[in-house]
Amino acid sequence: MANIASQIKRNRQNDARRQRNQAARSKMKTLSKKALQAAEAGDADEALKFLSSAQQSIDRAASKGVLHSRTAARRKSRLAGRVNSLLAG
């Protein structure tokens, strides 16, 4: 455990950021899974609604620094491709 005041504060800040980042990642993954599940079930309206929400969540995570911008673009592209292929097939 740290004895220096600045390090104690830094540990508090890191913990708060970790929790915020974890919440953003969890929301992003949950929405992505819901979009895929709706597409597998053949419900196009629900799938597209969750796809849009998931893409917004991914963009939000990228803007907050949780994800790199290129990682976010790749995830959005792959998710859209999977949803579209499931709905088409």
Z-matrix of the N, CA and C atoms (Angstrom, degrees):
N
C 1 1.450
C 2 1.517 1 109.26
N 3 1.299 2 116.02 1 140.08
C 4 1.454 3 120.76 2 -176.62
C 5 1.530 4 111.21 3 -75.01
N 6 1.333 5 115.84 4 145.80
C 7 1.455 6 121.90 5 176.25
C 8 1.520 7 111.68 6 -105.77
N 9 1.327 8 116.65 7 -12.54
C 10 1.461 9 121.61 8 -175.51
C 11 1.526 10 108.53 9 -90.60
N 12 1.321 11 115.57 10 133.15
C 13 1.465 12 120.89 11 -174.51
C 14 1.516 13 112.30 12 -59.34
N 15 1.318 14 116.84 13 -41.37
C 16 1.471 15 119.44 14 -178.23
C 17 1.526 16 111.07 15 -66.88
N 18 1.323 17 116.81 16 -33.64
C 19 1.462 18 119.60 17 178.58
C 20 1.528 19 111.15 18 -74.30
N 21 1.318 20 117.14 19 -34.40
C 22 1.464 21 120.57 20 175.81
C 23 1.524 22 109.71 21 -62.58
N 24 1.338 23 116.12 22 -43.96
C 25 1.456 24 120.14 23 177.80
C 26 1.526 25 110.51 24 -64.65
N 27 1.323 26 117.61 25 -42.00
C 28 1.463 27 121.80 26 179.53
C 29 1.529 28 110.41 27 -60.97
N 30 1.334 29 117.49 28 -39.23
C 31 1.464 30 120.92 29 178.04
C 32 1.532 31 111.11 30 -64.21
N 33 1.341 32 116.69 31 -40.34
C 34 1.466 33 120.10 32 176.43
C 35 1.520 34 111.31 33 -62.77
N 36 1.324 35 116.73 34 -43.54
C 37 1.465 36 121.22 35 179.80
C 38 1.523 37 110.70 36 -63.64
N 39 1.321 38 116.26 37 -43.85
C 40 1.467 39 120.00 38 -179.92
C 41 1.520 40 111.47 39 -62.71
N 42 1.316 41 116.85 40 -39.44
C 43 1.456 42 120.34 41 179.89
C 44 1.532 43 110.95 42 -66.09
N 45 1.333 44 116.45 43 -41.47
C 46 1.464 45 120.37 44 178.96
C 47 1.525 46 110.23 45 -63.99
N 48 1.329 47 117.36 46 -42.61
C 49 1.465 48 121.34 47 179.15
C 50 1.527 49 111.08 48 -65.68
N 51 1.321 50 116.18 49 -40.29
C 52 1.463 51 120.32 50 179.87
C 53 1.525 52 110.12 51 -61.34
N 54 1.310 53 116.81 52 -44.43
C 55 1.463 54 120.29 53 179.55
C 56 1.524 55 111.91 54 -65.27
N 57 1.333 56 117.07 55 -39.58
C 58 1.460 57 121.35 56 178.87
C 59 1.527 58 110.80 57 -65.64
N 60 1.337 59 116.16 58 -43.29
C 61 1.466 60 120.55 59 178.76
C 62 1.521 61 111.25 60 -65.42
N 63 1.324 62 116.75 61 -40.42
C 64 1.459 63 121.46 62 179.87
C 65 1.521 64 110.63 63 -63.23
N 66 1.328 65 117.34 64 -39.42
C 67 1.465 66 121.28 65 178.68
C 68 1.522 67 110.59 66 -65.45
N 69 1.329 68 116.53 67 -40.86
C 70 1.468 69 120.42 68 -179.95
C 71 1.528 70 110.69 69 -65.65
N 72 1.337 71 116.81 70 -43.24
C 73 1.472 72 120.79 71 179.16
C 74 1.524 73 110.75 72 -64.54
N 75 1.326 74 116.69 73 -41.05
C 76 1.456 75 120.72 74 -178.93
C 77 1.524 76 110.87 75 -64.31
N 78 1.322 77 117.21 76 -44.25
C 79 1.463 78 121.05 77 179.77
C 80 1.524 79 110.63 78 -62.85
N 81 1.325 80 116.11 79 -41.91
C 82 1.457 81 122.05 80 -179.80
C 83 1.532 82 110.52 81 -61.77
N 84 1.307 83 116.56 82 -46.05
C 85 1.466 84 120.78 83 -179.21
C 86 1.521 85 111.67 84 -67.43
N 87 1.332 86 117.07 85 -40.16
C 88 1.466 87 121.09 86 -179.24
C 89 1.522 88 110.81 87 -62.88
N 90 1.324 89 117.05 88 -46.16
C 91 1.459 90 120.28 89 -179.51
C 92 1.529 91 111.31 90 -65.57
N 93 1.327 92 116.49 91 -36.60
C 94 1.467 93 119.98 92 178.18
C 95 1.530 94 110.55 93 -64.46
N 96 1.329 95 116.34 94 -43.49
C 97 1.460 96 120.30 95 179.14
C 98 1.518 97 111.38 96 -63.98
N 99 1.349 98 117.21 97 -39.75
C 100 1.455 99 120.36 98 179.37
C 101 1.523 100 111.06 99 -64.95
N 102 1.332 101 116.90 100 -38.01
C 103 1.469 102 120.42 101 178.17
C 104 1.523 103 110.14 102 -64.10
N 105 1.329 104 117.30 103 -42.84
C 106 1.467 105 120.75 104 179.99
C 107 1.530 106 111.18 105 -67.46
N 108 1.326 107 116.70 106 -40.46
C 109 1.463 108 119.71 107 179.63
C 110 1.525 109 111.22 108 -64.95
N 111 1.327 110 117.07 109 -40.10
C 112 1.461 111 120.24 110 178.74
C 113 1.526 112 110.27 111 -66.66
N 114 1.321 113 117.08 112 -37.58
C 115 1.463 114 120.46 113 178.68
C 116 1.524 115 110.65 114 -67.60
N 117 1.333 116 116.96 115 -39.53
C 118 1.467 117 120.20 116 177.98
C 119 1.526 118 111.01 117 -64.46
N 120 1.322 119 116.24 118 -34.40
C 121 1.460 120 120.45 119 179.21
C 122 1.523 121 111.66 120 -75.99
N 123 1.337 122 116.87 121 -12.43
C 124 1.455 123 120.83 122 178.37
C 125 1.514 124 113.97 123 88.14
N 126 1.321 125 117.50 124 10.10
C 127 1.467 126 121.71 125 -179.82
C 128 1.527 127 108.97 126 -89.16
N 129 1.328 128 116.41 127 94.59
C 130 1.465 129 121.43 128 -172.68
C 131 1.529 130 111.95 129 -66.06
N 132 1.326 131 117.05 130 -42.38
C 133 1.469 132 119.55 131 -178.02
C 134 1.525 133 111.50 132 -62.44
N 135 1.326 134 116.38 133 -47.71
C 136 1.467 135 120.55 134 178.80
C 137 1.523 136 110.93 135 -63.41
N 138 1.320 137 116.36 136 -42.96
C 139 1.467 138 120.55 137 -178.17
C 140 1.522 139 110.58 138 -61.15
N 141 1.321 140 117.37 139 -44.66
C 142 1.460 141 120.30 140 -179.10
C 143 1.529 142 111.38 141 -69.25
N 144 1.328 143 116.44 142 -33.62
C 145 1.460 144 119.85 143 177.03
C 146 1.532 145 110.39 144 -65.48
N 147 1.329 146 116.41 145 -46.84
C 148 1.467 147 120.12 146 179.13
C 149 1.527 148 111.30 147 -69.22
N 150 1.330 149 117.08 148 -32.83
C 151 1.470 150 120.05 149 177.37
C 152 1.524 151 109.63 150 -62.22
N 153 1.318 152 116.71 151 -45.76
C 154 1.457 153 120.88 152 179.14
C 155 1.528 154 111.11 153 -61.92
N 156 1.325 155 116.63 154 -43.34
C 157 1.471 156 120.68 155 178.80
C 158 1.516 157 111.08 156 -64.59
N 159 1.319 158 116.59 157 -40.55
C 160 1.460 159 120.56 158 179.86
C 161 1.527 160 110.42 159 -65.08
N 162 1.322 161 116.97 160 -41.79
C 163 1.457 162 119.80 161 179.78
C 164 1.528 163 111.04 162 -65.49
N 165 1.319 164 117.39 163 -37.99
C 166 1.466 165 120.11 164 175.80
C 167 1.522 166 110.79 165 -64.00
N 168 1.319 167 115.93 166 -40.57
C 169 1.460 168 120.40 167 179.49
C 170 1.525 169 111.08 168 -65.16
N 171 1.324 170 116.32 169 -39.83
C 172 1.470 171 120.70 170 178.07
C 173 1.528 172 109.91 171 -65.09
N 174 1.334 173 116.91 172 -43.56
C 175 1.468 174 120.24 173 177.86
C 176 1.524 175 111.14 174 -61.60
N 177 1.329 176 116.00 175 -41.00
C 178 1.463 177 120.27 176 -179.89
C 179 1.528 178 110.19 177 -64.11
N 180 1.327 179 116.63 178 -41.48
C 181 1.461 180 120.00 179 179.17
C 182 1.527 181 110.58 180 -63.94
N 183 1.327 182 116.51 181 -38.48
C 184 1.471 183 119.91 182 179.13
C 185 1.525 184 110.49 183 -67.23
N 186 1.322 185 117.45 184 -39.70
C 187 1.459 186 119.82 185 -178.53
C 188 1.530 187 111.34 186 -68.99
N 189 1.327 188 116.98 187 -27.81
C 190 1.462 189 120.91 188 179.33
C 191 1.528 190 112.75 189 -86.68
N 192 1.332 191 117.25 190 -5.50
C 193 1.454 192 120.27 191 178.76
C 194 1.514 193 114.11 192 89.23
N 195 1.328 194 117.43 193 8.32
C 196 1.465 195 120.21 194 177.96
C 197 1.529 196 109.04 195 -72.62
N 198 1.330 197 116.30 196 -38.09
C 199 1.462 198 122.85 197 177.75
C 200 1.518 199 109.46 198 -121.47
N 201 1.324 200 116.02 199 151.40
C 202 1.460 201 120.66 200 170.50
C 203 1.523 202 108.24 201 -71.44
N 204 1.308 203 117.01 202 150.74
C 205 1.465 204 120.35 203 -175.36
C 206 1.521 205 111.99 204 -62.12
N 207 1.333 206 117.59 205 -36.59
C 208 1.468 207 119.96 206 179.53
C 209 1.521 208 111.68 207 -73.12
N 210 1.317 209 116.39 208 -33.60
C 211 1.459 210 120.21 209 175.29
C 212 1.517 211 109.73 210 -64.00
N 213 1.324 212 116.11 211 -41.20
C 214 1.463 213 120.32 212 178.86
C 215 1.524 214 110.38 213 -63.28
N 216 1.326 215 117.14 214 -44.15
C 217 1.464 216 120.80 215 179.91
C 218 1.527 217 110.63 216 -62.16
N 219 1.326 218 116.35 217 -40.97
C 220 1.466 219 120.54 218 179.99
C 221 1.525 220 110.80 219 -65.48
N 222 1.325 221 116.99 220 -43.68
C 223 1.467 222 119.93 221 179.69
C 224 1.521 223 111.69 222 -63.52
N 225 1.323 224 116.75 223 -42.56
C 226 1.465 225 120.63 224 179.25
C 227 1.523 226 110.62 225 -62.57
N 228 1.322 227 115.95 226 -43.41
C 229 1.463 228 120.25 227 -178.37
C 230 1.521 229 111.17 228 -64.93
N 231 1.306 230 117.02 229 -45.47
C 232 1.463 231 120.93 230 -179.11
C 233 1.527 232 111.35 231 -65.97
N 234 1.317 233 116.41 232 -40.35
C 235 1.461 234 120.30 233 179.39
C 236 1.527 235 110.52 234 -64.30
N 237 1.332 236 116.22 235 -45.55
C 238 1.478 237 119.56 236 179.40
C 239 1.525 238 110.41 237 -62.30
N 240 1.324 239 116.69 238 -40.64
C 241 1.468 240 120.00 239 178.69
C 242 1.506 241 112.74 240 -62.75
N 243 1.331 242 116.15 241 -42.37
C 244 1.461 243 120.08 242 179.72
C 245 1.527 244 111.28 243 -66.08
N 246 1.316 245 116.50 244 -44.22
C 247 1.465 246 120.65 245 -179.61
C 248 1.520 247 109.92 246 -62.87
N 249 1.325 248 116.60 247 -46.26
C 250 1.470 249 119.67 248 -179.57
C 251 1.511 250 112.40 249 -64.01
N 252 1.329 251 117.26 250 -39.56
C 253 1.468 252 118.97 251 179.96
C 254 1.524 253 111.18 252 -68.79
N 255 1.346 254 117.63 253 -36.28
C 256 1.463 255 120.20 254 177.76
C 257 1.522 256 111.01 255 -68.10
N 258 1.316 257 116.88 256 -37.94
C 259 1.460 258 119.44 257 179.37
C 260 1.522 259 111.80 258 -71.75
N 261 1.335 260 116.76 259 -33.07
C 262 1.457 261 120.41 260 -179.34
C 263 1.533 262 111.68 261 -75.76
N 264 1.336 263 115.50 262 -33.22
C 265 1.458 264 119.97 263 -174.52
C 266 1.487 265 115.50 264 -86.85
